[in-house]
Amino acid sequence: METIVIGLLIPLLGTIAGSAFVFFMKDEMPERVQKSLLGFASGVMVAASVWSLLIPAMEMEEAEGAWAVVPAAAGFLLGMGFLLLIDELTPHLHLGTSQPEGPRSKLSRTAMLALAVTIHNLPEGMAVGVVLAGAGQGVDTISMASAVAVSLGIAIQNIPEGAIISMPMRAEGNSRWRSFMLGSLSGAVEPVGGLAVILLASLLTPVLPYMLAFAAGAMFYVVVEELIPEASSGRHSNLSTIGFAIGFVLMMVLDVVMG
């Protein structure tokens, strides 16, 4: 139980650490740095989705032969669809844009930025929760060490992500402390979402492969819909590509070494 609690909290600590950058950096993050960090976060999330979620989901069903891919495929598409639905129903504002998405709302720009980040962080919390649930239930293909590796990998990418969140909050006119608090609180959805998935998985053990793939699909949606477009637009997109490669390899190594 103690390991599960720690696993749930580690990603939040990464967001808090990253949000604290607002005290040490200028009001705006250099474009080169932001591109690199967006690419890095994308690489970590893609690697975690493949190595820690989709592959274990198929390995759990390997007795089914060729049909082992069905839970992974179905869960992945459901996860993509779930985030698409949330994206459509929630008023939010992506970083670096001035046009809100979702239904019309009178919410402030700061509130809509926070909602966009919440949408972003939800699948990360789900991913950590579902691998911790699998390890806690003794699934052969998911060790507690590999579950902690996922948690640590998400935490590492949350550090630059926290900075990317808090700096625009500061640019919107918020004080440094308010920007830090908003950036930190944006990561609170991760342990909450992770805990909800753990509780659900304990009741629905047979669908755990679907839940693993569901979390992967949700994370892929964030990468394809938000991170990669932001990282690839404008100048210095080569830096985001390098950042992606580093993030992917780091997460892959963590999963293999600790798994």
Accessible surface in RSA format (square Angstrom, percent):
REM  Atomic radii and reference values for relative SASA: ProtOr
REM  Chains: A
REM  Algorithm: Lee & Richards
REM  Probe-radius: 1.40
REM  Slices: 20
REM RES _ NUM      All-atoms   Total-Side   Main-Chain    Non-polar    All polar
REM                ABS   REL    ABS   REL    ABS   REL    ABS   REL    ABS   REL
RES MET A   1   174.31  90.3 134.09  88.7  40.22  95.8 120.07 102.1  54.24  71.9
RES GLU A   2   132.87  76.3 123.79  93.7   9.08  21.6  50.38  97.4  82.49  67.4
RES THR A   3    55.94  39.8  54.17  54.9   1.77   4.2  19.04  25.6  36.90  55.8
RES ILE A   4    27.16  15.5  27.16  20.2   0.00   0.0  27.16  19.6   0.00   0.0
RES VAL A   5    69.65  45.8  69.48  62.9   0.17   0.4  69.65  60.5   0.00   0.0
RES ILE A   6    86.28  49.1  84.94  63.3   1.34   3.2  86.24  62.1   0.05   0.1
RES GLY A   7     0.23   0.3   0.00   N/A   0.23   0.3   0.15   0.4   0.08   0.2
RES LEU A   8    15.84   8.8  14.34  10.3   1.50   3.8  14.50  10.2   1.34   3.6
RES LEU A   9    80.13  44.6  80.10  57.3   0.03   0.1  80.10  56.3   0.03   0.1
RES ILE A  10    34.62  19.7  34.15  25.4   0.48   1.1  34.15  24.6   0.48   1.3
RES PRO A  11     1.14   0.8   1.14   1.0   0.00   0.0   1.14   0.9   0.00   0.0
RES LEU A  12    33.20  18.5  33.20  23.8   0.00   0.0  33.20  23.3   0.00   0.0
RES LEU A  13   109.30  60.9 104.56  74.8   4.73  11.9 104.87  73.7   4.43  11.9
RES GLY A  14     5.50   6.8   0.00   N/A   5.50   6.8   4.73  13.0   0.77   1.7
RES THR A  15     1.19   0.8   1.19   1.2   0.00   0.0   1.04   1.4   0.15   0.2
RES ILE A  16    59.94  34.1  59.94  44.7   0.00   0.0  59.94  43.2   0.00   0.0
RES ALA A  17    45.99  42.3  35.63  55.0  10.36  23.6  43.46  61.2   2.53   6.7
RES GLY A  18     0.00   0.0   0.00   N/A   0.00   0.0   0.00   0.0   0.00   0.0
RES SER A  19     0.00   0.0   0.00   0.0   0.00   0.0   0.00   0.0   0.00   0.0
RES ALA A  20    25.29  23.2  25.29  39.0   0.00   0.0  25.29  35.6   0.00   0.0
RES PHE A  21    75.10  37.6  74.77  46.3   0.33   0.8  75.10  45.5   0.00   0.0
RES VAL A  22     0.00   0.0   0.00   0.0   0.00   0.0   0.00   0.0   0.00   0.0
RES PHE A  23    66.21  33.1  41.20  25.5  25.01  65.1  41.30  25.0  24.91  71.3
RES PHE A  24   166.72  83.4 128.09  79.3  38.63 100.5 136.07  82.5  30.65  87.7
RES MET A  25    51.03  26.4  40.22  26.6  10.81  25.7  44.79  38.1   6.24   8.3
RES LYS A  26   174.22  85.0 165.06 101.3   9.16  21.8 113.12 101.8  61.10  65.1
RES ASP A  27    67.82  47.5  64.82  64.5   3.01   7.1  19.50  45.9  48.33  48.2
RES GLU A  28   130.66  75.0 117.93  89.2  12.73  30.3  37.48  72.5  93.18  76.1
RES MET A  29    19.24  10.0   3.37   2.2  15.87  37.8   3.28   2.8  15.97  21.2
RES PRO A  30    73.39  53.5  61.45  56.0  11.95  43.4  73.39  60.6   0.00   0.0
RES GLU A  31    69.19  39.7  58.00  43.9  11.19  26.6  35.20  68.1  33.98  27.7
RES ARG A  32   141.19  59.3 140.42  71.6   0.77   1.8  46.33  63.3  94.86  57.5
RES VAL A  33    59.97  39.5  56.56  51.2   3.40   8.2  59.97  52.1   0.00   0.0
RES GLN A  34    48.78  27.3  48.78  35.7   0.00   0.0   5.04  10.7  43.74  33.2
RES LYS A  35    13.49   6.6  13.49   8.3   0.00   0.0   7.39   6.7   6.10   6.5
RES SER A  36    33.47  28.3  32.52  43.4   0.95   2.2  22.65  48.2  10.82  15.2
RES LEU A  37    38.47  21.4  38.29  27.4   0.18   0.5  38.29  26.9   0.18   0.5
RES LEU A  38     5.67   3.2   5.67   4.1   0.00   0.0   5.67   4.0   0.00   0.0
RES GLY A  39     2.45   3.0   0.00   N/A   2.45   3.0   2.45   6.7   0.00   0.0
RES PHE A  40    28.94  14.5  28.94  17.9   0.00   0.0  28.94  17.5   0.00   0.0
RES ALA A  41     1.88   1.7   1.88   2.9   0.00   0.0   1.88   2.6   0.00   0.0
RES SER A  42     1.05   0.9   1.05   1.4   0.00   0.0   0.89   1.9   0.16   0.2
RES GLY A  43     0.00   0.0   0.00   N/A   0.00   0.0   0.00   0.0   0.00   0.0
RES VAL A  44     1.00   0.7   1.00   0.9   0.00   0.0   1.00   0.9   0.00   0.0
RES MET A  45     0.09   0.0   0.00   0.0   0.09   0.2   0.08   0.1   0.01   0.0
RES VAL A  46    19.50  12.8  19.12  17.3   0.38   0.9  19.50  16.9   0.00   0.0
RES ALA A  47     0.00   0.0   0.00   0.0   0.00   0.0   0.00   0.0   0.00   0.0
RES ALA A  48     0.00   0.0   0.00   0.0   0.00   0.0   0.00   0.0   0.00   0.0
RES SER A  49     0.27   0.2   0.27   0.4   0.00   0.0   0.00   0.0   0.27   0.4
RES VAL A  50    45.09  29.7  45.09  40.8   0.00   0.0  45.09  39.2   0.00   0.0
RES TRP A  51    82.14  33.0  76.30  36.9   5.84  13.7  74.88  39.9   7.26  11.8
RES SER A  52     5.17   4.4   1.45   1.9   3.71   8.6   3.77   8.0   1.40   2.0
RES LEU A  53     0.13   0.1   0.13   0.1   0.00   0.0   0.13   0.1   0.00   0.0
RES LEU A  54    30.87  17.2  30.87  22.1   0.00   0.0  30.87  21.7   0.00   0.0
RES ILE A  55    58.26  33.2  58.06  43.3   0.21   0.5  58.16  41.9   0.10   0.3
RES PRO A  56     9.01   6.6   9.01   8.2   0.00   0.0   9.01   7.4   0.00   0.0
RES ALA A  57     0.00   0.0   0.00   0.0   0.00   0.0   0.00   0.0   0.00   0.0
RES MET A  58    67.21  34.8  65.38  43.3   1.82   4.3  47.67  40.5  19.53  25.9
RES GLU A  59    73.45  42.2  68.02  51.5   5.43  12.9  24.34  47.1  49.11  40.1
RES MET A  60    53.21  27.6  21.67  14.3  31.54  75.1  27.37  23.3  25.84  34.2
RES GLU A  61    43.83  25.2  41.70  31.5   2.13   5.1   3.68   7.1  40.15  32.8
RES GLU A  62   125.86  72.3 109.98  83.2  15.88  37.8  38.00  73.5  87.86  71.7
RES ALA A  63   103.08  94.8  60.28  93.0  42.81  97.4  72.06 101.5  31.02  82.2
RES GLU A  64    99.59  57.2  86.71  65.6  12.88  30.7  17.12  33.1  82.47  67.3
RES GLY A  65    47.01  58.0   0.00   N/A  47.01  58.0  39.00 107.0   8.00  17.9
RES ALA A  66    95.48  87.8  64.84 100.1  30.63  69.7  77.93 109.8  17.54  46.5
RES TRP A  67   183.90  73.8 180.56  87.4   3.34   7.8 151.36  80.7  32.54  52.8
RES ALA A  68    11.08  10.2  11.08  17.1   0.00   0.0  11.08  15.6   0.00   0.0
RES VAL A  69    77.00  50.7  76.02  68.8   0.97   2.3  76.13  66.1   0.87   2.4
RES VAL A  70    60.91  40.1  58.42  52.9   2.49   6.0  60.66  52.7   0.24   0.7
RES PRO A  71     8.19   6.0   8.19   7.5   0.00   0.0   8.19   6.8   0.00   0.0
RES ALA A  72     4.68   4.3   4.23   6.5   0.45   1.0   4.49   6.3   0.19   0.5
RES ALA A  73    48.83  44.9  39.95  61.6   8.88  20.2  48.62  68.5   0.21   0.6
RES ALA A  74    37.06  34.1  29.02  44.8   8.05  18.3  36.18  50.9   0.89   2.3
RES GLY A  75     0.22   0.3   0.00   N/A   0.22   0.3   0.22   0.6   0.00   0.0
RES PHE A  76    46.11  23.1  46.11  28.6   0.00   0.0  46.11  28.0   0.00   0.0
RES LEU A  77   124.78  69.5 116.71  83.5   8.07  20.3 116.97  82.1   7.81  21.0
RES LEU A  78   111.72  62.2 106.45  76.2   5.27  13.2 108.99  76.5   2.73   7.3
RES GLY A  79     0.00   0.0   0.00   N/A   0.00   0.0   0.00   0.0   0.00   0.0
RES MET A  80    56.67  29.3  55.73  36.9   0.94   2.2  56.19  47.8   0.48   0.6
RES GLY A  81    34.76  42.9   0.00   N/A  34.76  42.9  28.98  79.5   5.77  12.9
RES PHE A  82    75.00  37.5  69.08  42.8   5.93  15.4  73.62  44.6   1.38   4.0
RES LEU A  83     0.01   0.0   0.01   0.0   0.00   0.0   0.01   0.0   0.00   0.0
RES LEU A  84    87.94  49.0  87.94  62.9   0.00   0.0  87.94  61.8   0.00   0.0
RES LEU A  85   100.45  55.9  97.43  69.7   3.02   7.6 100.35  70.5   0.10   0.3
RES ILE A  86    35.97  20.5  34.49  25.7   1.48   3.6  35.97  25.9   0.00   0.0
RES ASP A  87    10.81   7.6   8.38   8.3   2.43   5.7   0.14   0.3  10.67  10.6
RES GLU A  88   107.03  61.5  97.72  73.9   9.32  22.2  29.34  56.7  77.69  63.4
RES LEU A  89   118.40  65.9 102.33  73.2  16.07  40.4 102.50  72.0  15.90  42.8
RES THR A  90    27.04  19.2  26.00  26.4   1.04   2.5  12.63  17.0  14.41  21.8
RES PRO A  91    23.35  17.0  23.35  21.3   0.00   0.0  23.35  19.3   0.00   0.0
RES HIS A  92     0.25   0.1   0.25   0.2   0.00   0.0   0.25   0.3   0.00   0.0
RES LEU A  93     0.52   0.3   0.48   0.3   0.04   0.1   0.48   0.3   0.04   0.1
RES HIS A  94    19.95  10.9  19.06  13.2   0.89   2.3  19.14  19.7   0.81   0.9
RES LEU A  95    17.20   9.6  11.89   8.5   5.30  13.3  12.32   8.6   4.88  13.1
RES GLY A  96    85.84 105.9   0.00   N/A  85.84 105.9  42.28 116.0  43.56  97.6
RES THR A  97    63.57  45.2  50.75  51.5  12.82  30.6  58.13  78.1   5.45   8.2
RES SER A  98    92.47  78.1  74.19  99.0  18.28  42.1  38.85  82.7  53.62  75.1
RES GLN A  99   137.52  76.9 133.02  97.2   4.50  10.7  54.76 116.6  82.77  62.8
RES PRO A 100    57.81  42.1  45.68  41.6  12.13  44.1  45.80  37.8  12.01  74.7
RES GLU A 101    66.19  38.0  60.69  45.9   5.50  13.1  30.14  58.3  36.05  29.4
RES GLY A 102    39.84  49.1   0.00   N/A  39.84  49.1   7.30  20.0  32.54  72.9
RES PRO A 103    65.52  47.8  49.08  44.7  16.44  59.8  61.38  50.7   4.14  25.7
RES ARG A 104   244.40 102.6 210.39 107.3  34.00  81.0  88.01 120.3 156.39  94.8
RES SER A 105    48.38  40.9  10.76  14.4  37.61  86.6  14.21  30.3  34.17  47.9
RES LYS A 106   214.38 104.6 177.43 108.9  36.95  88.0 128.39 115.6  85.99  91.6
RES LEU A 107    79.29  44.2  66.30  47.4  12.99  32.6  69.66  48.9   9.63  25.9
RES SER A 108    67.63  57.2  52.19  69.7  15.44  35.6  52.65 112.1  14.98  21.0
RES ARG A 109    99.96  42.0  95.55  48.7   4.41  10.5  57.27  78.3  42.70  25.9
RES THR A 110    18.17  12.9  17.57  17.8   0.61   1.4   6.54   8.8  11.64  17.6
RES ALA A 111    33.49  30.8  25.94  40.0   7.55  17.2  32.19  45.3   1.30   3.4
RES MET A 112    12.88   6.7  12.88   8.5   0.00   0.0  10.60   9.0   2.28   3.0
RES LEU A 113     5.63   3.1   5.54   4.0   0.09   0.2   5.54   3.9   0.09   0.3
RES ALA A 114    24.77  22.8  24.28  37.5   0.49   1.1  24.46  34.4   0.31   0.8
RES LEU A 115    55.03  30.6  54.95  39.3   0.08   0.2  54.95  38.6   0.08   0.2
RES ALA A 116     4.42   4.1   3.29   5.1   1.13   2.6   3.72   5.2   0.70   1.9
RES VAL A 117     7.62   5.0   7.20   6.5   0.42   1.0   7.62   6.6   0.00   0.0
RES THR A 118    48.76  34.7  48.76  49.4   0.00   0.0  33.27  44.7  15.50  23.4
RES ILE A 119    14.05   8.0  12.63   9.4   1.42   3.4  14.05  10.1   0.00   0.0
RES HIS A 120     7.69   4.2   7.69   5.3   0.01   0.0   3.25   3.3   4.45   5.2
RES ASN A 121     0.08   0.1   0.08   0.1   0.00   0.0   0.00   0.0   0.08   0.1
RES LEU A 122    35.78  19.9  35.78  25.6   0.00   0.0  35.78  25.1   0.00   0.0
RES PRO A 123     0.00   0.0   0.00   0.0   0.00   0.0   0.00   0.0   0.00   0.0
RES GLU A 124     0.00   0.0   0.00   0.0   0.00   0.0   0.00   0.0   0.00   0.0
RES GLY A 125     0.93   1.1   0.00   N/A   0.93   1.1   0.93   2.6   0.00   0.0
RES MET A 126    18.72   9.7  18.63  12.3   0.09   0.2  15.81  13.4   2.90   3.8
RES ALA A 127     0.00   0.0   0.00   0.0   0.00   0.0   0.00   0.0   0.00   0.0
RES VAL A 128     2.16   1.4   2.16   2.0   0.00   0.0   2.16   1.9   0.00   0.0
RES GLY A 129     0.00   0.0   0.00   N/A   0.00   0.0   0.00   0.0   0.00   0.0
RES VAL A 130     0.68   0.4   0.68   0.6   0.00   0.0   0.68   0.6   0.00   0.0
RES VAL A 131     1.33   0.9   1.33   1.2   0.00   0.0   1.33   1.2   0.00   0.0
RES LEU A 132     0.00   0.0   0.00   0.0   0.00   0.0   0.00   0.0   0.00   0.0
RES ALA A 133     3.88   3.6   0.48   0.7   3.39   7.7   3.82   5.4   0.06   0.1
RES GLY A 134     0.00   0.0   0.00   N/A   0.00   0.0   0.00   0.0   0.00   0.0
RES ALA A 135    14.46  13.3   0.00   0.0  14.46  32.9   0.11   0.2  14.35  38.0
RES GLY A 136    49.87  61.5   0.00   N/A  49.87  61.5  16.00  43.9  33.87  75.9
RES GLN A 137    66.58  37.2  30.05  22.0  36.54  87.0  37.31  79.4  29.27  22.2
RES GLY A 138    55.15  68.0   0.00   N/A  55.15  68.0  34.60  95.0  20.54  46.0
RES VAL A 139    26.16  17.2  15.39  13.9  10.76  25.9  21.74  18.9   4.41  12.0
RES ASP A 140   148.69 104.2 109.24 108.7  39.45  93.3  39.78  93.6 108.91 108.6
RES THR A 141    46.45  33.0  20.13  20.4  26.32  62.7  28.67  38.5  17.78  26.9
RES ILE A 142     7.11   4.0   3.61   2.7   3.50   8.4   4.06   2.9   3.05   8.3
RES SER A 143    46.04  38.9  34.93  46.6  11.12  25.6  43.18  92.0   2.86   4.0
RES MET A 144    62.16  32.2  56.11  37.1   6.05  14.4  56.11  47.7   6.05   8.0
RES ALA A 145    46.32  42.6  36.63  56.5   9.69  22.0  42.86  60.4   3.46   9.2
RES SER A 146    14.44  12.2  14.25  19.0   0.19   0.4  12.76  27.2   1.68   2.4
RES ALA A 147     0.05   0.0   0.00   0.0   0.05   0.1   0.05   0.1   0.00   0.0
RES VAL A 148    34.27  22.6  34.27  31.0   0.00   0.0  34.27  29.8   0.00   0.0
RES ALA A 149     0.00   0.0   0.00   0.0   0.00   0.0   0.00   0.0   0.00   0.0
RES VAL A 150     1.09   0.7   1.09   1.0   0.00   0.0   1.09   0.9   0.00   0.0
RES SER A 151     0.00   0.0   0.00   0.0   0.00   0.0   0.00   0.0   0.00   0.0
RES LEU A 152    64.40  35.9  64.40  46.1   0.00   0.0  64.40  45.2   0.00   0.0
RES GLY A 153     1.49   1.8   0.00   N/A   1.49   1.8   1.49   4.1   0.00   0.0
RES ILE A 154     0.00   0.0   0.00   0.0   0.00   0.0   0.00   0.0   0.00   0.0
RES ALA A 155     7.07   6.5   7.03  10.8   0.04   0.1   7.07  10.0   0.00   0.0
RES ILE A 156    49.13  28.0  48.31  36.0   0.82   2.0  48.31  34.8   0.82   2.2
RES GLN A 157     0.00   0.0   0.00   0.0   0.00   0.0   0.00   0.0   0.00   0.0
RES ASN A 158     0.12   0.1   0.07   0.1   0.05   0.1   0.07   0.2   0.05   0.1
RES ILE A 159    62.12  35.3  62.12  46.3   0.00   0.0  62.12  44.7   0.00   0.0
RES PRO A 160    12.66   9.2  11.54  10.5   1.12   4.1  12.66  10.4   0.00   0.0
RES GLU A 161    10.02   5.8   9.50   7.2   0.52   1.2   8.83  17.1   1.19   1.0
RES GLY A 162     0.08   0.1   0.00   N/A   0.08   0.1   0.00   0.0   0.08   0.2
RES ALA A 163     0.00   0.0   0.00   0.0   0.00   0.0   0.00   0.0   0.00   0.0
RES ILE A 164     6.47   3.7   5.23   3.9   1.24   3.0   6.43   4.6   0.05   0.1
RES ILE A 165     2.93   1.7   2.76   2.1   0.17   0.4   2.76   2.0   0.17   0.5
RES SER A 166     0.00   0.0   0.00   0.0   0.00   0.0   0.00   0.0   0.00   0.0
RES MET A 167     2.26   1.2   1.92   1.3   0.34   0.8   2.26   1.9   0.00   0.0
RES PRO A 168    31.58  23.0  27.59  25.2   3.99  14.5  31.17  25.7   0.41   2.6
RES MET A 169     0.79   0.4   0.79   0.5   0.00   0.0   0.79   0.7   0.00   0.0
RES ARG A 170    63.81  26.8  57.69  29.4   6.13  14.6   2.06   2.8  61.76  37.4
RES ALA A 171    57.98  53.3  23.39  36.1  34.59  78.7  28.91  40.7  29.07  77.0
RES GLU A 172    65.37  37.5  31.72  24.0  33.64  80.1   6.24  12.1  59.13  48.3
RES GLY A 173    68.41  84.4   0.00   N/A  68.41  84.4  36.33  99.7  32.09  71.9
RES ASN A 174    16.67  11.5  12.07  11.7   4.60  11.1   4.41  10.6  12.26  11.8
RES SER A 175    60.19  50.9  52.65  70.3   7.54  17.4  45.76  97.4  14.43  20.2
RES ARG A 176    77.46  32.5  75.29  38.4   2.17   5.2  27.05  37.0  50.41  30.6
RES TRP A 177   165.35  66.4 164.79  79.8   0.57   1.3 139.01  74.1  26.34  42.7
RES ARG A 178   127.23  53.4 121.71  62.0   5.52  13.1  38.40  52.5  88.83  53.8
RES SER A 179     0.00   0.0   0.00   0.0   0.00   0.0   0.00   0.0   0.00   0.0
RES PHE A 180    29.85  14.9  29.85  18.5   0.00   0.0  29.85  18.1   0.00   0.0
RES MET A 181    92.09  47.7  92.09  60.9   0.00   0.0  77.75  66.1  14.34  19.0
RES LEU A 182    34.71  19.3  32.39  23.2   2.32   5.8  32.45  22.8   2.26   6.1
RES GLY A 183     0.00   0.0   0.00   N/A   0.00   0.0   0.00   0.0   0.00   0.0
RES SER A 184    11.79  10.0  10.91  14.6   0.88   2.0  11.32  24.1   0.48   0.7
RES LEU A 185   109.20  60.8  98.93  70.8  10.27  25.8  99.86  70.1   9.34  25.1
RES SER A 186     7.86   6.6   0.35   0.5   7.51  17.3   7.24  15.4   0.62   0.9
RES GLY A 187     0.00   0.0   0.00   N/A   0.00   0.0   0.00   0.0   0.00   0.0
RES ALA A 188    35.42  32.6  35.29  54.5   0.13   0.3  35.42  49.9   0.00   0.0
RES VAL A 189    32.15  21.2  26.40  23.9   5.75  13.9  30.70  26.7   1.45   3.9
RES GLU A 190     2.56   1.5   1.00   0.8   1.56   3.7   1.51   2.9   1.05   0.9
RES PRO A 191    18.79  13.7  16.82  15.3   1.97   7.2  17.43  14.4   1.36   8.5
RES VAL A 192   101.81  67.0  98.08  88.8   3.73   9.0 100.41  87.2   1.40   3.8
RES GLY A 193     8.26  10.2   0.00   N/A   8.26  10.2   7.83  21.5   0.43   1.0
RES GLY A 194     0.02   0.0   0.00   N/A   0.02   0.0   0.02   0.1   0.00   0.0
RES LEU A 195    86.66  48.3  86.66  62.0   0.00   0.0  86.66  60.9   0.00   0.0
RES ALA A 196    57.10  52.5  47.52  73.3   9.58  21.8  52.54  74.0   4.56  12.1
RES VAL A 197    16.07  10.6  15.45  14.0   0.62   1.5  16.07  14.0   0.00   0.0
RES ILE A 198    22.21  12.6  21.85  16.3   0.36   0.9  21.85  15.7   0.36   1.0
RES LEU A 199   105.57  58.8 104.57  74.8   1.00   2.5 104.76  73.6   0.81   2.2
RES LEU A 200    86.34  48.1  83.81  60.0   2.53   6.4  85.95  60.4   0.39   1.1
RES ALA A 201     0.00   0.0   0.00   0.0   0.00   0.0   0.00   0.0   0.00   0.0
RES SER A 202    67.66  57.2  43.40  57.9  24.26  55.9  36.85  78.5  30.81  43.2
RES LEU A 203   143.44  79.9 115.08  82.3  28.36  71.3 118.24  83.0  25.20  67.8
RES LEU A 204    78.20  43.5  77.64  55.5   0.56   1.4  78.20  54.9   0.00   0.0
RES THR A 205    65.09  46.3  62.33  63.2   2.76   6.6  49.35  66.3  15.74  23.8
RES PRO A 206   113.37  82.6  87.68  79.9  25.69  93.4  99.62  82.2  13.75  85.5
RES VAL A 207    55.45  36.5  55.45  50.2   0.00   0.0  55.45  48.2   0.00   0.0
RES LEU A 208     0.01   0.0   0.01   0.0   0.00   0.0   0.01   0.0   0.00   0.0
RES PRO A 209     2.65   1.9   2.65   2.4   0.00   0.0   2.65   2.2   0.00   0.0
RES TYR A 210    80.03  37.4  79.61  45.3   0.42   1.1  49.44  37.2  30.58  37.7
RES MET A 211    26.18  13.6  22.31  14.8   3.88   9.2  23.57  20.0   2.61   3.5
RES LEU A 212     0.00   0.0   0.00   0.0   0.00   0.0   0.00   0.0   0.00   0.0
RES ALA A 213     0.00   0.0   0.00   0.0   0.00   0.0   0.00   0.0   0.00   0.0
RES PHE A 214    45.88  23.0  45.88  28.4   0.00   0.0  45.88  27.8   0.00   0.0
RES ALA A 215     1.01   0.9   1.01   1.6   0.00   0.0   1.01   1.4   0.00   0.0
RES ALA A 216     0.00   0.0   0.00   0.0   0.00   0.0   0.00   0.0   0.00   0.0
RES GLY A 217     0.00   0.0   0.00   N/A   0.00   0.0   0.00   0.0   0.00   0.0
RES ALA A 218     0.00   0.0   0.00   0.0   0.00   0.0   0.00   0.0   0.00   0.0
RES MET A 219     0.19   0.1   0.10   0.1   0.09   0.2   0.19   0.2   0.00   0.0
RES PHE A 220    43.30  21.7  42.93  26.6   0.37   1.0  43.28  26.2   0.01   0.0
RES TYR A 221    20.43   9.5  20.03  11.4   0.40   1.0  18.79  14.1   1.64   2.0
RES VAL A 222     3.77   2.5   2.22   2.0   1.55   3.7   3.77   3.3   0.00   0.0
RES VAL A 223     1.30   0.9   1.30   1.2   0.00   0.0   1.30   1.1   0.00   0.0
RES VAL A 224    85.46  56.2  79.29  71.8   6.17  14.9  79.29  68.9   6.17  16.7
RES GLU A 225    71.91  41.3  56.76  42.9  15.16  36.1   7.80  15.1  64.12  52.3
RES GLU A 226    16.94   9.7  14.50  11.0   2.44   5.8   3.65   7.1  13.29  10.8
RES LEU A 227     4.61   2.6   4.61   3.3   0.00   0.0   4.61   3.2   0.00   0.0
RES ILE A 228    71.50  40.7  71.27  53.1   0.23   0.6  71.50  51.5   0.00   0.0
RES PRO A 229    62.61  45.6  50.45  46.0  12.16  44.2  59.00  48.7   3.61  22.4
RES GLU A 230    31.06  17.8  23.00  17.4   8.05  19.2  25.48  49.3   5.57   4.6
RES ALA A 231     3.84   3.5   3.84   5.9   0.00   0.0   3.84   5.4   0.00   0.0
RES SER A 232    61.01  51.6  45.87  61.2  15.14  34.9  29.01  61.8  32.00  44.8
RES SER A 233    63.74  53.9  54.77  73.1   8.97  20.7  45.95  97.8  17.79  24.9
RES GLY A 234    68.15  84.0   0.00   N/A  68.15  84.0  39.88 109.4  28.28  63.3
RES ARG A 235   162.38  68.2 155.49  79.3   6.88  16.4  71.48  97.7  90.90  55.1
RES HIS A 236    34.54  18.9  23.87  16.6  10.67  27.3  12.30  12.7  22.25  25.9
RES SER A 237    44.47  37.6  43.01  57.4   1.45   3.3   8.83  18.8  35.63  49.9
RES ASN A 238    95.41  65.8  89.12  86.1   6.29  15.2  41.55 100.0  53.86  52.1
RES LEU A 239    43.57  24.3  42.47  30.4   1.11   2.8  42.55  29.9   1.02   2.7
RES SER A 240     6.25   5.3   5.12   6.8   1.12   2.6   1.35   2.9   4.90   6.9
RES THR A 241    92.87  66.1  87.87  89.1   5.00  11.9  67.76  91.0  25.11  38.0
RES ILE A 242    94.41  53.7  91.55  68.2   2.86   6.9  94.41  68.0   0.00   0.0
RES GLY A 243     5.45   6.7   0.00   N/A   5.45   6.7   5.20  14.3   0.25   0.6
RES PHE A 244    63.23  31.6  63.23  39.2   0.00   0.0  63.23  38.3   0.00   0.0
RES ALA A 245    52.21  48.0  47.48  73.3   4.73  10.8  52.18  73.5   0.03   0.1
RES ILE A 246   100.54  57.2  95.31  71.0   5.23  12.6  99.64  71.8   0.90   2.4
RES GLY A 247     0.00   0.0   0.00   N/A   0.00   0.0   0.00   0.0   0.00   0.0
RES PHE A 248    52.50  26.3  52.50  32.5   0.00   0.0  52.50  31.8   0.00   0.0
RES VAL A 249    75.56  49.7  75.56  68.4   0.00   0.0  75.56  65.6   0.00   0.0
RES LEU A 250    60.86  33.9  57.25  41.0   3.61   9.1  60.61  42.6   0.25   0.7
RES MET A 251     0.48   0.3   0.07   0.0   0.42   1.0   0.48   0.4   0.00   0.0
RES MET A 252    51.14  26.5  51.14  33.8   0.00   0.0  39.84  33.9  11.31  15.0
RES VAL A 253    70.15  46.2  67.93  61.5   2.22   5.3  70.15  60.9   0.00   0.0
RES LEU A 254    26.59  14.8  26.34  18.8   0.25   0.6  26.59  18.7   0.00   0.0
RES ASP A 255    17.68  12.4  16.78  16.7   0.90   2.1   0.03   0.1  17.65  17.6
RES VAL A 256    91.56  60.2  72.47  65.6  19.09  46.0  77.62  67.4  13.94  37.8
RES VAL A 257   115.02  75.7  84.40  76.4  30.62  73.8  90.43  78.6  24.60  66.7
RES MET A 258    59.47  30.8  47.99  31.8  11.48  27.3  49.55  42.1   9.92  13.1
RES GLY A 259    61.55  75.9   0.00   N/A  61.55  75.9  27.48  75.4  34.07  76.3
END  Absolute sums over single chains surface
CHAIN  1 A    11474.1       9681.5       1792.6       8318.9       3155.2
END  Absolute sums over all chains
TOTAL         11474.1       9681.5       1792.6       8318.9       3155.2
